[in-house]
């Protein structure tokens, strides 16, 4: 019931919320996006199904992506990335959904950095029979920023992150929103900072033979180290305002 203590859920009863009080309800059940609830959720992964339905790409000695109960966000598990110490030093997950309804779409990723690191790369791609459009975001330790890739092939620094907290269990939240119909970026958020990026254009190429939407998250580590991070939640949204 509203305003009841948290342990009240173990007693008989019910919980009802008027429309204006859904924010509290979302927090109580574990909202997938802690600071921005715009858009309609079409896919969510909070680690509780392990690697089911995900493709995994690894490069370098010791590279791995494994479920872990040691660090989690809204479920009992997270996905632990271990970047390879050699070669391209990569650990990456990829998810593809077929036949999307193209709209203004969002991708939110919650990640915890467990060690020093080099780069986190996040991509959102839509394949259609008219075009392929790509939104690329990178977070780099050396530059201490969040950058997006424009259609001119260059990355542009958007948000100054400062030195990110790599204390174990501290999750950072990134959400990107793009309009695939117009081929434009819309906005990007990192933790509590939101920035308008609607003047930037998405990468684009020729038509695809199929329709699908694909996202991927990758950790790129330092040479000679097995850098680590945990992804606690990935949320894909559509019809972003």
LUMFI-497312 format. One record per residue: x, y, z of N, C-alpha, C, CB in turn; residue in three letters. Coordinates in steps of 0.1 Angstrom, whole numbers, plus 2048, in hexadecimal, padded with zeros to 3 digits. Atoms other than C-alpha are relative to their C-alpha. Last residue first. Glycine has a CB too. Example, Ala and Ser with C-alpha at 12.3 -4.5 7.8 and 13.67 -1.06 7.14 Angstrom:
BEGIN
  n.X  n.Y  n.Z  ca.X  ca.Y  ca.Z  c.X  c.Y  c.Z  cb.X  cb.Y  cb.Z    r
  7F7  7F5  800   889   7F5   847  7F8  80B  808   804   805   7F2  Ser
  809  7F4  800   87B   7D3   84E  809  80C  800   7F6   800   80C  Ala
***
This chain:
BEGIN
  n.X  n.Y  n.Z  ca.X  ca.Y  ca.Z  c.X  c.Y  c.Z  cb.X  cb.Y  cb.Z    r
  806  7F3  803   85C   878   6EF  80B  80A  7FC   7F8   806   80B  Unk
  7FB  7F6  7F7   86C   855   6EC  7FA  80E  7FC   80F   801   800  Unk
  809  7F5  7FF   856   83E   6D8  804  80A  80B   7F1   7FB   803  Unk
  805  7FB  80D   86B   820   6DF  7F7  80B  803   7F9   7F5   7F8  Unk
  80D  7F9  800   881   814   6FC  7FC  805  7F2   800   80B   80A  Unk
  803  7FA  80D   89D   7FB   700  7F2  806  800   802   7F5   7F5  Unk
  80E  7FE  804   8A9   7F4   723  7FF  807  7F3   7FA   809   80B  Unk
  801  7F9  80D   8CB   7E5   72E  7F1  801  7FD   808   7F7   7F5  Unk
  80D  800  807   8D1   7DD   753  802  807  7F2   7F6   808   808  Unk
  80B  804  7F7   8ED   7D5   76B  7F2  800  7F9   7FF   809   80C  Unk
  80C  7F9  805   90B   7D5   754  7F4  7FA  808   7FE   7FC   7F0  Unk
  80C  808  7FF   92A   7CC   768  7F4  808  7FA   7FC   7FC   80F  Unk
  80C  7F8  7FC   94D   7D8   761  7F4  7F7  800   7FE   80B   7F5  Unk
  80D  805  7FD   970   7C9   760  7F5  80A  801   801   7F7   80C  Unk
  808  7F6  7FA   993   7CF   752  7F1  7FA  801   800   80D   7F7  Unk
  80E  805  801   9A8   7B0   74B  7F6  80A  807   7FF   7F2   805  Unk
  809  801  7F4   9C9   7C2   747  7F3  7FA  7FC   7FE   80E   806  Unk
  7F9  806  7F5   9E7   7C0   72F  7F8  7FF  80D   80C   808   803  Unk
  7F6  80A  803   9DA   7D9   716  807  7FA  80C   80A   805   7F6  Unk
  7F2  7FC  802   9BE   7ED   725  808  7F4  7FD   805   807   80C  Unk
  7F7  7FE  7F5   999   7E3   721  80E  805  7FC   802   7F3   808  Unk
  7F3  801  806   97D   7E7   708  80B  804  80B   802   80A   7F4  Unk
  7F5  7FB  7F7   95B   7E0   718  80D  7FE  7F8   800   7FA   80E  Unk
  7F3  807  800   93E   7DB   6FF  80A  808  80A   806   800   7F2  Unk
  7F8  7FA  7F6   919   7E1   6FE  80D  7F9  801   7F9   800   80E  Unk
  7F5  807  7FA   904   7D9   6E0  807  808  80A   80A   7FB   7F5  Unk
  7F7  7F8  7F6   8E3   7E2   6D2  80B  7F7  805   7F7   805   80C  Unk
  7F5  807  7F9   8D0   7D5   6B3  807  809  809   80A   7F9   7F6  Unk
  7F9  7F6  7F8   8B0   7DE   6A2  80A  7F8  809   7F6   808   809  Unk
  7FD  804  7F2   8A3   7C9   685  806  80C  807   80B   7F5   7FF  Unk
  803  7F6  7F6   895   7CB   662  803  7FB  80E   7F1   804   7FE  Unk
  809  804  7F6   8A5   7B6   646  7FD  80C  809   806   7F4   808  Unk
  80A  80A  805   8B6   7BA   625  7F6  7FB  80A   808   7F4   7FA  Unk
  7FD  80E  7FB   8C7   7DA   631  7F6  7F7  7F9   7FF   7FF   80F  Unk
  80B  808  7FB   8C7   7FB   61F  805  7F2  804   7F5   7FF   7F5  Unk
  80B  805  809   8E6   810   61B  7F6  7F7  807   806   7FA   7F5  Unk
  7FB  807  80C   8FA   822   636  7F4  7FB  7F8   809   7F4   804  Unk
  80A  806  809   8F4   83B   652  807  7F9  7F5   7F5   809   7FB  Unk
  7F9  806  80B   907   84A   670  7F5  7F8  7F8   80A   7F6   805  Unk
  7FC  80D  7FE   8EF   85F   685  808  7FB  7F4   7F4   7F6   802  Unk
  806  80A  809   8ED   884   683  806  7F3  801   802   805   7F1  Unk
  7F7  80A  805   8F5   89E   69E  7F8  7F6  7F8   808   7F9   80B  Unk
  7F9  7FA  80C   8E1   8BE   6A4  809  7F6  7F9   808   80C   804  Unk
  808  801  80C   8C9   8AB   6BA  806  807  7F4   7F3   806   803  Unk
  7F6  803  80B   8E3   8A6   6D5  7F9  7FF  7F3   808   7F3   803  Unk
  806  801  80D   8D1   8B4   6F3  80A  7FF  7F6   7F7   80D   7FE  Unk
  7FB  7F7  80A   8E3   8AB   713  7F8  7FE  7F3   80F   7FF   7FE  Unk
  807  802  80C   8D7   89B   734  804  80B  7F6   7F0   800   801  Unk
  7FE  7F5  809   8ED   898   753  7F9  7FC  7F2   80F   802   7FE  Unk
  80B  7F6  7FF   8E0   883   770  801  80B  7F5   7FF   806   80E  Unk
  804  7FE  7F2   8F3   863   769  7F6  80B  800   80D   804   809  Unk
  7F7  808  7F9   8FC   867   744  7FF  803  80F   80F   802   7FB  Unk
  7FF  7FE  7F1   8E0   872   72E  80B  7F7  806   7F3   7FE   807  Unk
  7F8  80A  7F9   8DF   876   708  801  804  80F   80E   7FE   7FA  Unk
  7FB  7FC  7F3   8C6   888   6F2  808  7F5  806   7F5   805   80A  Unk
  80A  7F8  7F8   8B8   888   6CF  806  805  80D   7F3   7F8   802  Unk
  7FF  802  7F1   8D0   87A   6B5  7F6  809  806   80E   804   805  Unk
  7FA  7F6  7F7   8C3   87D   691  801  7FB  80E   7F8   80E   800  Unk
  7F1  802  800   8BC   865   675  807  809  809   804   801   7F2  Unk
  7F9  7F5  806   899   873   670  80F  7FE  7FF   7FD   80C   808  Unk
  807  7FB  80C   886   853   675  807  80B  7F9   7F2   804   804  Unk
  7FC  808  80B   8A1   844   68C  7F8  804  7F3   7FE   7F2   802  Unk
  80C  801  808   89B   85F   6A6  805  7F9  7F3   7FB   80F   7FD  Unk
  7FD  7FC  80E   8B6   859   6C1  7F3  7FF  7F8   80A   7F7   7F9  Unk
  80D  800  807   8B6   857   6E7  802  805  7F2   7F5   809   807  Unk
  800  7F9  80C   8D4   84D   6FB  7F3  7FF  7F9   80C   7FB   7F7  Unk
  80B  802  809   8D3   843   71F  802  809  7F4   7F3   803   808  Unk
  800  7F9  80C   8F1   83E   736  7F4  7FD  7F8   80D   7FD   7F8  Unk
  80B  802  80A   8F0   834   75A  801  809  7F4   7F2   803   807  Unk
  803  7F4  807   90D   82F   772  7F6  7FD  7F5   80E   805   7F9  Unk
  805  801  80D   90C   813   78C  7FF  80E  7FA   7F3   7F9   7FF  Unk
  806  7F3  803   922   813   7AB  7FC  800  7F1   80B   80C   803  Unk
  80E  7FF  7FE   927   7EF   7B5  7F9  80D  7FD   7FD   7FC   80E  Unk
  808  80C  803   94C   7EE   7B9  7F2  802  804   806   7F4   808  Unk
  802  807  7F4   95B   811   7B9  7F7  7F4  7FD   7FA   809   80C  Unk
  7FF  80E  803   964   81B   796  800  7F7  80D   80D   7FD   7F8  Unk
  7FE  808  7F4   958   83F   79B  800  7F1  7FC   7F5   802   80A  Unk
  80C  808  7FC   95C   851   77A  804  7F8  80C   7FC   7F8   7F5  Unk
  7FB  80D  7FD   977   86C   778  7F5  7F8  805   80C   801   809  Unk
  7F6  7FF  7F5   965   88A   768  806  7F2  802   7FA   805   80D  Unk
  803  808  7F5   947   881   753  809  802  80C   801   7F1   7FB  Unk
  7F4  801  7F8   948   89E   73A  7FD  7F8  80D   807   80E   804  Unk
  801  7FE  7F2   92B   899   723  80D  7FD  807   7F5   7F6   806  Unk
  80D  7FA  7FD   929   89E   6FD  7FF  803  80F   7F4   7F6   7FC  Unk
  802  800  7F1   94B   897   6EF  7F3  807  804   80C   805   807  Unk
  800  7F3  7FA   948   892   6C9  7FD  7FF  80F   7F5   809   7F9  Unk
  806  800  7F3   953   873   6B6  800  80E  806   807   7F6   80A  Unk
  7F8  7FB  7F5   95A   877   691  7F8  7FF  80D   804   80F   7FE  Unk
  7F6  80A  7FC   94D   863   674  808  804  80C   809   7FD   7F4  Unk
  7F3  7FD  807   93B   880   663  80B  7F7  804   803   80E   803  Unk
  800  805  80E   919   870   66C  80D  803  7F9   7F5   805   7F9  Unk
  808  7F9  809   921   878   691  801  7F9  7F2   803   80F   7FF  Unk
  7FA  7FF  80E   92F   861   6AB  7F6  806  7F7   804   7F2   7FC  Unk
  808  807  80A   926   868   6D0  806  802  7F2   7F2   806   800  Unk
  7FF  7FA  80E   93D   870   6ED  7F7  7F8  7F7   80E   7FF   7FB  Unk
  809  808  808   93A   86B   713  800  807  7F2   7F1   7FF   806  Unk
  80B  7FA  807   958   879   725  7F7  7F6  7FA   804   80A   7F6  Unk
  80A  7FD  7F6   975   873   73C  7F4  807  7FA   806   809   80B  Unk
  806  7F3  803   98E   875   71F  7F6  804  80A   7F9   7FF   7F2  Unk
  7F6  7F6  801   9A4   859   72D  7FB  80E  7FD   80A   7FC   7F4  Unk
  7FA  7FC  7F3   987   845   73B  80B  80B  7FE   807   7F4   806  Unk
  7F2  803  7FF   973   844   71B  806  806  80D   808   806   7F4  Unk
  7FB  7FA  7F4   94E   841   717  80E  7FC  802   7F7   7FC   80D  Unk
  7F4  806  7F8   943   83A   6F4  802  808  80C   80C   7FF   7F7  Unk
  7FC  7F9  7F4   922   83E   6E2  80C  7FA  806   7F4   801   80A  Unk
  7F4  805  7F9   918   833   6BF  804  809  80B   80C   7FE   7F6  Unk
  7FC  7F7  7F5   8F6   837   6AF  80B  7FA  808   7F3   803   809  Unk
  7F9  804  7F4   8F2   825   68E  803  80B  809   80E   7FA   7FB  Unk
  7FC  7F5  7F8   8DA   827   671  806  7FC  80D   7F4   80A   802  Unk
  7FB  805  7F4   8D5   80D   655  805  80C  808   80B   7F5   7FF  Unk
  7F3  7FB  7FB   8BF   818   638  804  7F8  80D   7FF   80F   804  Unk
  7FC  7F3  806   8A0   811   623  80D  805  804   7F5   80A   805  Unk
  7FE  802  80E   89A   7EC   62A  802  80D  7F8   7F3   7F9   7FA  Unk
  80D  800  808   8A0   7F2   64E  803  7FE  7F2   7F9   80E   802  Unk
  7FF  804  80E   8BC   7EB   667  7F2  800  7FA   806   7F1   7FF  Unk
  80D  804  807   8BC   7FF   687  803  7FD  7F2   7F5   80B   801  Unk
  801  800  80F   8DC   801   69C  7F2  7FC  7FC   80B   7F6   7FA  Unk
  80E  803  804   8E3   80B   6C0  7FE  801  7F1   7F6   809   808  Unk
  805  7FE  80E   907   80A   6CC  7F2  7FC  7FF   808   7F9   7F6  Unk
  80E  804  801   918   80D   6EE  7FB  804  7F3   7F8   807   80C  Unk
  807  7FD  80D   93E   80D   6F2  7F2  7FB  800   808   7FA   7F4  Unk
  80C  807  801   950   80E   714  7F9  805  7F3   7F6   802   80D  Unk
  80C  7FB  807   974   818   713  7F4  7F7  801   804   802   7F1  Unk
  7FC  7F7  80C   996   815   725  7F3  806  7FA   807   7F8   7F6  Unk
  805  805  80D   991   806   748  804  80A  7F5   7F0   7FF   801  Unk
  7FC  7F6  80A   99C   809   76D  7FC  7FA  7F2   80F   803   800  Unk
  7F2  7FE  800   988   7EF   781  803  80D  7F7   808   7F4   7FA  Unk
  7FA  806  7F4   965   7E7   78B  80F  802  801   7FD   7F1   7FF  Unk
  7F2  802  804   952   7FF   774  807  7FA  80D   806   80D   7FB  Unk
  7F7  7FE  7F4   92C   7FB   77B  80F  7FD  7FC   7FC   7F8   80C  Unk
  7F4  807  7FF   914   7FE   75E  808  805  80C   809   802   7F3  Unk
  7FA  7FE  7F3   8F0   807   758  80D  7F8  802   7F6   7FD   80C  Unk
  7F7  80A  7FB   8E6   80A   734  805  804  80D   80C   7FE   7F6  Unk
  7FA  7FD  7F3   8C9   81C   725  808  7F4  805   7F4   803   80A  Unk
  7F9  80B  7FA   8C0   81B   700  806  804  80D   80B   7FA   7F6  Unk
  7F7  7FE  7F6   8A5   832   6F1  807  7F3  805   7FA   807   80C  Unk
  7FD  80B  7F8   891   833   6D1  80B  803  80A   804   7F4   7F8  Unk
  7F6  7FB  7F7   87F   84D   6BD  803  7F6  80B   7FC   80E   805  Unk
  805  7F4  7F9   86D   837   6A5  80B  807  807   7F4   7FC   80A  Unk
  7F7  7F6  7FF   871   819   68E  7FA  80D  806   806   804   7F2  Unk
  807  7F4  805   85A   7FD   695  809  80C  802   7F2   801   808  Unk
  804  7F5  7F7   873   7E1   698  7F6  80A  7FA   80C   807   806  Unk
  80C  7F8  805   874   7C2   682  7FB  80A  80A   7F5   7F6   7FE  Unk
  804  7FF  80E   88D   7AB   695  7F4  80A  7FE   7FD   7F3   7FA  Unk
  80E  802  800   89E   7B0   6B7  7FB  803  7F1   7F8   809   80A  Unk
  808  7FC  80C   8C3   7AC   6B9  7F2  7FC  801   807   7F9   7F3  Unk
  80E  805  800   8D8   7AB   6D9  7F9  806  7F3   7F8   805   80C  Unk
  808  7FA  80B   8FE   7AF   6DB  7F2  7F9  800   807   7FD   7F2  Unk
  80D  807  802   916   7AA   6F8  7F8  807  7F5   7F8   7FF   80D  Unk
  80B  7F9  806   93B   7B4   6F8  7F3  7F7  800   803   805   7F2  Unk
  80B  808  7FC   95C   7AD   709  7F3  807  7FD   801   7FC   810  Unk
  80E  7FD  801   97B   7BC   6F8  7F7  7F5  807   7FB   801   7F2  Unk
  804  7FD  7F2   9A0   7C0   6FC  7F1  802  802   808   80C   805  Unk
  808  7F3  800   9A7   7C3   6D6  7F9  802  80E   7F5   7FF   7F6  Unk
  808  7FE  80C   9C4   7AA   6D8  7F8  80D  801   7F7   7F4   7FD  Unk
  7F9  7FF  80C   9CF   7A5   6FC  7F7  803  7F4   808   7F3   7FE  Unk
  7F3  7F9  7FD   9C3   7A9   720  809  802  7F4   807   7F9   80B  Unk
  7F4  807  803   99F   7A0   716  80D  808  803   800   7FA   7F2  Unk
  7FA  7FD  80D   983   7B4   726  80D  7F8  7FF   803   80F   7FF  Unk
  7F2  801  7FE   96F   7A4   742  807  802  7F3   805   7F3   807  Unk
  7F8  800  80C   94A   7AD   742  80F  800  804   7FD   80D   7F7  Unk
  7F2  7FC  7FE   934   7A3   75F  808  7FF  7F3   807   7F8   80B  Unk
  7F7  806  80A   90F   7A1   757  80E  806  802   7FA   802   7F2  Unk
  7FC  7F7  80A   8F9   7A8   776  809  7F9  7F6   809   80C   806  Unk
  7F4  802  808   8E5   793   78D  803  80C  7F7   7FE   7F3   7F7  Unk
  7F6  806  7F8   8CB   793   7A9  80D  7FE  7F9   7FC   7F2   805  Unk
  803  80E  7FE   8B5   7AC   798  80B  7FA  808   800   7F9   7F2  Unk
  80E  802  7FD   8B2   7D2   797  7FC  7F1  801   7F7   807   7F7  Unk
  807  7F4  7FF   8D7   7DC   797  7F1  7FE  805   800   808   7F3  Unk
  80C  800  808   8EF   7BF   79C  7F9  80E  803   7F7   7F4   804  Unk
  805  7F3  802   912   7B8   7A8  7F4  800  7F7   80B   809   7F8  Unk
  7F8  7F7  7F7   91F   799   7B9  7FB  80E  7FE   80E   7FE   7FD  Unk
  809  7FC  7F5   904   782   7A9  807  80A  80A   7FC   7F4   808  Unk
  7FB  7FF  7F2   917   780   789  7F6  804  80A   80C   80A   800  Unk
  80A  7FB  7F5   90E   776   766  807  800  80D   7F4   7F7   800  Unk
  806  80A  7F8   92D   772   74F  7F6  806  80A   80B   7F9   808  Unk
  80D  7F9  7FB   93C   785   732  7F9  7F5  808   7F7   806   7F4  Unk
  80C  808  7FC   960   77A   72C  7F5  809  802   803   7F7   80C  Unk
  80C  7F9  802   983   784   71F  7F4  7F8  803   7FF   805   7F1  Unk
  808  7FE  7F4   9A0   773   730  7F3  807  7FE   808   807   80A  Unk
  7FF  80A  7F5   9B8   777   713  7F8  803  80C   80F   7FF   804  Unk
  7F5  7FF  7F7   9AB   78D   6F7  800  7F5  80B   800   80E   806  Unk
  7F3  7FF  806   98B   792   6E4  80A  802  80B   800   80B   7F6  Unk
  7F5  7FF  7F7   967   788   6ED  80D  801  7F8   801   7F4   80A  Unk
  7F4  7FF  808   946   78B   6DC  80C  804  809   7FF   80B   7F4  Unk
  7F4  7FB  7F9   926   780   6ED  80C  7FF  7F7   802   7F7   80D  Unk
  7F4  804  807   904   77D   6DC  80C  806  808   800   804   7F1  Unk
  7F6  7F6  803   8E6   781   6F4  80C  7F9  7F8   806   806   80D  Unk
  804  7F6  80A   8C6   76E   6F5  80A  80A  7FC   7F4   807   805  Unk
  80B  805  809   8CE   75D   716  7FC  80B  7F6   7F4   7FB   808  Unk
  7FD  7FD  80D   8EE   76B   725  7F6  7FB  7F5   80E   7FB   7FC  Unk
  7F2  804  804   8E2   76B   749  803  805  7F1   802   7F1   800  Unk
  801  80B  809   8BC   76D   74C  80E  7FC  7FA   7F7   803   7F4  Unk
  806  80C  7F9   8BD   782   76C  7FF  7F4  7F6   7F3   804   806  Unk
  7F7  80A  7FC   8D5   79B   75C  7FB  7F3  806   809   806   80A  Unk
  7FA  7FC  7F3   8BE   7B9   75C  809  7F5  805   7F5   803   80A  Unk
  7F8  80B  7FB   8B4   7B7   737  807  805  80D   80B   7FB   7F5  Unk
  7F8  7FE  7F5   898   7CC   72A  807  7F4  804   7F7   805   80C  Unk
  7F7  80B  7FD   886   7CF   709  807  804  80D   809   7FD   7F4  Unk
  802  80B  809   869   7E4   6FB  809  7F4  803   801   804   7F2  Unk
  7F6  80B  7FF   866   7FE   716  7FC  7F5  7F7   801   7FB   80F  Unk
  806  80C  7FD   851   81C   70B  80A  7F4  800   7F4   7FD   7F6  Unk
  800  80B  80A   861   83E   70C  7F9  7F3  805   80F   7FD   7FD  Unk
  807  7FD  80C   868   856   729  802  7F4  7F6   805   80D   7FA  Unk
  80A  80B  802   872   847   74B  7F8  803  7F3   7F7   7FE   80C  Unk
  808  7FC  80C   892   85B   750  7F7  7F5  7FC   80A   804   7F4  Unk
  802  7F2  800   8A5   85A   771  7F9  805  7F4   80E   807   800  Unk
  802  7F9  7F3   8A6   837   77E  7FE  80F  7FF   80D   7FE   808  Unk
  7F9  7F3  802   89F   825   75E  7FE  809  80C   7FB   806   7F2  Unk
  7F5  803  809   896   800   763  808  80C  7FD   7FC   7F9   7F4  Unk
  801  7FB  80D   880   809   781  80C  7FD  7F8   7FD   80F   801  Unk
  7F3  801  806   882   7F1   79E  800  806  7F2   805   7F2   800  Unk
  7FF  80D  807   85F   7E8   7AB  80E  7FF  7F9   7F5   7FF   7F6  Unk
  802  80B  7F7   860   804   7C6  802  7F2  7F9   7F2   800   806  Unk
  7F5  801  7F8   86F   81E   7AF  7FF  7F3  809   802   80C   809  Unk
  7F5  804  808   855   819   795  80C  7FD  808   803   80A   7F5  Unk
  802  80F  803   839   81B   7AF  80C  7FB  7F8   7F3   7FF   7F8  Unk
  7FD  808  7F4   847   83C   7BB  7FF  7F1  7FE   7F7   804   80C  Unk
  7F2  7FF  7FE   847   84A   798  805  7F8  80C   804   80F   802  Unk
  7FA  80C  806   824   83C   792  80F  801  802   7FD   7FF   7F2  Unk
  7F7  806  7F6   816   855   7AB  808  7F5  7FA   7F8   7FC   80C  Unk
  7F5  7F7  7FC   806   86D   792  80A  7FA  809   7FA   80C   805  Unk
  7F7  7FE  80B   7F2   850   783  80B  809  803   7F8   807   7F4  Unk
  806  7F7  80A   7E3   846   7A4  80A  803  7F5   7FA   80C   806  Unk
  7FA  7F3  803   7F5   829   7B5  7F8  808  7F6   80E   7FF   7FC  Unk
  807  7F9  80B   7E7   80A   7C5  807  80E  7FF   7F1   801   802  Unk
  7FA  7F3  802   7F9   7F0   7DA  7FA  807  7F4   810   7FF   7FE  Unk
  7FF  7FC  80E   7E8   7D2   7E9  807  80E  7FF   7F3   800   7F8  Unk
  804  7F2  804   7E6   7C0   80A  802  802  7F1   808   80A   808  Unk
  80B  7FF  80A   7F1   7A1   81D  7FC  80F  7FD   7F3   7F9   806  Unk
  80D  801  7FA   813   7A6   82E  7F5  800  7F6   7FE   80B   80B  Unk
  801  80E  7FB   835   7A0   81F  7F3  7FD  807   80C   7FD   809  Unk
  803  809  80C   832   7BF   80A  7FF  7F2  805   80B   802   7F5  Unk
  80F  802  800   830   7D4   82B  7FD  7F6  7F5   7F9   80D   7FE  Unk
  803  80E  7FC   856   7CF   82E  7F2  7FD  800   806   7FE   80E  Unk
  7FD  809  80A   85A   7EF   819  7FD  7F2  804   80F   801   7FD  Unk
  7F2  804  7FF   847   804   832  803  7F5  7F6   805   7FC   80E  Unk
  7FD  80B  7F6   825   810   827  80F  7FD  800   7F7   7F3   7FC  Unk
  7FB  7FB  7F3   821   832   816  802  7F5  80B   7F7   80B   805  Unk
  7F8  7F3  800   80C   824   7FA  804  804  80E   7F9   80B   7F9  Unk
  808  7F4  800   800   800   800  809  80C  800   7F6   800   80C  Unk
***
